[in-house]
Amino acid sequence: MKWFLIIAVILLLPILVILVAGLFQPVKHSVTRSLHLNQKPEVVFALLADSTNLPSWSSTVASVESIPAQDGKPVVKCTLKWGHMQMVMTQNESTSPSRLVITMSKPTGTVLGTWTYQIKPDTEGCRVTLTEDGEIKNPFFRVMARMRGLDANINQTLQDLTKRFGESADISNRLPN
């Protein structure tokens, strides 16, 4: 019985530490990254606004299914490659070729956050700035996200975007002037 208790404490202690650490992490976060592309803003915007085409260039999206528009706004259901998790993406704002705001939520309707793309003409192309405003309610997942890096999904998306255009990623955490 004594050994059973020792083993149980050894197994449960790390989980308890992670949960307590998660309780001290903020629920909401905002992360911004940007990069330069040698493309016209219209070309980049067209690619980003066509959510049905995500699997052709995003390394994280396995498939996309168009679903009925909500309040006249385009909506797709994405199946992600890792864990086959599903996410609903709604284009809340679409101002070609400069601004695209996408809300991401669970199929149940729980909002996970927004991604805001700002696309501005820049020297020989454009500057793409992506801001994630997210909310992670589960303390365990908050710790996991911080260990992975809150910017991991943004960085991957921007790297995938540069690969789609045959360019290399020079992602900056500084906002453009």
MOGI-V861929 format. One record per residue. N is the residue number from 0. RES is the residue in three letters. SS is DSSP state (A for helix, B for strand, O for the rest). PHI is phi in degrees with one decimal (NA if undefined). OMEGA is omega in whole degrees, 0 to 359 (999 if undefined). Layout:
# MOGI-V861929
n/res/ss/phi/omega
N/RES/SS/PHI/OMEGA
N/RES/SS/PHI/OMEGA
This chain:
# MOGI-V861929
n/res/ss/phi/omega
0/MET/O/NA/181
1/LYS/A/-63.4/179
2/TRP/A/-65.8/178
3/PHE/A/-61.1/179
4/LEU/A/-65.2/179
5/ILE/A/-63.5/179
6/ILE/A/-64.0/179
7/ALA/A/-61.9/179
8/VAL/A/-65.9/180
9/ILE/A/-63.0/180
10/LEU/A/-77.3/184
11/LEU/A/-86.2/183
12/LEU/A/-59.7/178
13/PRO/A/-60.7/179
14/ILE/A/-64.9/178
15/LEU/A/-63.4/178
16/VAL/A/-61.9/179
17/ILE/A/-62.6/180
18/LEU/A/-64.8/178
19/VAL/A/-64.8/178
20/ALA/A/-61.7/179
21/GLY/A/-64.8/179
22/LEU/A/-66.2/180
23/PHE/O/-90.7/178
24/GLN/O/-89.2/178
25/PRO/O/-66.3/180
26/VAL/O/-71.0/183
27/LYS/B/-99.0/177
28/HIS/B/-146.0/176
29/SER/B/-140.3/182
30/VAL/B/-132.1/179
31/THR/B/-127.0/175
32/ARG/B/-137.4/179
33/SER/B/-143.8/177
34/LEU/B/-156.4/177
35/HIS/B/-101.1/174
36/LEU/B/-124.1/177
37/ASN/O/-85.2/182
38/GLN/O/-133.1/175
39/LYS/O/-71.6/178
40/PRO/A/-52.9/181
41/GLU/A/-62.3/181
42/VAL/A/-69.4/180
43/VAL/A/-66.1/180
44/PHE/A/-59.2/181
45/ALA/A/-58.7/179
46/LEU/A/-65.5/182
47/LEU/A/-67.3/183
48/ALA/A/-74.7/180
49/ASP/O/-89.4/183
50/SER/A/-61.8/181
51/THR/A/-67.3/182
52/ASN/A/-94.2/183
53/LEU/A/-51.8/182
54/PRO/A/-60.0/182
55/SER/A/-74.9/181
56/TRP/O/-134.6/181
57/SER/O/-90.5/180
58/SER/O/-77.4/182
59/THR/O/-106.3/184
60/VAL/B/-102.6/180
61/ALA/B/-84.0/181
62/SER/B/-154.2/180
63/VAL/B/-135.5/178
64/GLU/B/-126.8/176
65/SER/B/-70.5/176
66/ILE/B/-125.4/184
67/PRO/B/-54.6/179
68/ALA/B/-62.0/177
69/GLN/B/-115.5/183
70/ASP/O/54.7/179
71/GLY/O/77.7/182
72/LYS/B/-103.5/180
73/PRO/B/-61.5/180
74/VAL/B/-135.1/174
75/VAL/B/-132.9/173
76/LYS/B/-107.6/181
77/CYS/B/-102.5/169
78/THR/B/-109.1/182
79/LEU/B/-83.5/183
80/LYS/O/-70.0/180
81/TRP/O/-87.2/179
82/GLY/O/75.1/181
83/HIS/O/51.2/177
84/MET/O/-65.7/178
85/GLN/B/-106.1/181
86/MET/B/-141.7/178
87/VAL/B/-101.2/180
88/MET/B/-116.0/181
89/THR/B/-117.1/176
90/GLN/B/-81.2/182
91/ASN/B/-79.2/180
92/GLU/B/-142.8/180
93/SER/B/-142.5/180
94/THR/B/-118.4/183
95/SER/O/-68.5/356
96/PRO/O/-103.0/191
97/SER/O/-113.9/187
98/ARG/B/-147.9/178
99/LEU/B/-140.1/180
100/VAL/B/-118.6/182
101/ILE/B/-121.1/174
102/THR/B/-95.0/179
103/MET/B/-112.8/181
104/SER/B/-144.8/174
105/LYS/O/-76.0/177
106/PRO/O/-58.2/178
107/THR/O/-75.9/180
108/GLY/O/105.8/179
109/THR/O/-66.0/182
110/VAL/B/-76.5/178
111/LEU/B/-95.7/180
112/GLY/B/153.4/179
113/THR/B/-128.2/170
114/TRP/B/-117.7/179
115/THR/B/-115.5/176
116/TYR/B/-96.7/171
117/GLN/B/-114.0/181
118/ILE/B/-123.8/182
119/LYS/B/-124.6/175
120/PRO/B/-57.0/182
121/ASP/B/-142.7/178
122/THR/O/-51.1/177
123/GLU/O/53.2/178
124/GLY/B/152.8/181
125/CYS/B/-150.4/175
126/ARG/B/-109.4/178
127/VAL/B/-105.7/177
128/THR/B/-115.7/182
129/LEU/B/-118.7/178
130/THR/B/-117.8/174
131/GLU/B/-105.0/171
132/ASP/B/-111.2/187
133/GLY/B/-122.6/179
134/GLU/B/-141.7/179
135/ILE/O/-120.8/186
136/LYS/O/-79.5/182
137/ASN/O/-77.3/183
138/PRO/A/-62.0/178
139/PHE/A/-63.9/180
140/PHE/A/-68.7/176
141/ARG/A/-62.1/179
142/VAL/A/-65.5/180
143/MET/A/-62.0/180
144/ALA/A/-64.6/180
145/ARG/A/-70.6/177
146/MET/A/-66.7/179
147/ARG/A/-72.5/184
148/GLY/O/112.0/181
149/LEU/O/-63.2/180
150/ASP/O/-94.0/186
151/ALA/A/-60.6/181
152/ASN/A/-68.3/178
153/ILE/A/-64.1/180
154/ASN/A/-59.0/180
155/GLN/A/-64.1/180
156/THR/A/-63.2/179
157/LEU/A/-66.8/176
158/GLN/A/-64.2/178
159/ASP/A/-62.2/179
160/LEU/A/-62.1/180
161/THR/A/-66.9/178
162/LYS/A/-63.4/179
163/ARG/A/-58.1/180
164/PHE/O/-96.3/178
165/GLY/O/69.7/181
166/GLU/O/-114.9/177
167/SER/O/-107.6/184
168/ALA/O/-86.5/170
169/ASP/O/-126.0/187
170/ILE/O/-80.4/182
171/SER/B/-118.5/174
172/ASN/O/-95.5/176
173/ARG/O/-91.1/176
174/LEU/O/-78.9/178
175/PRO/O/-68.1/179
176/ASN/O/-71.9/999
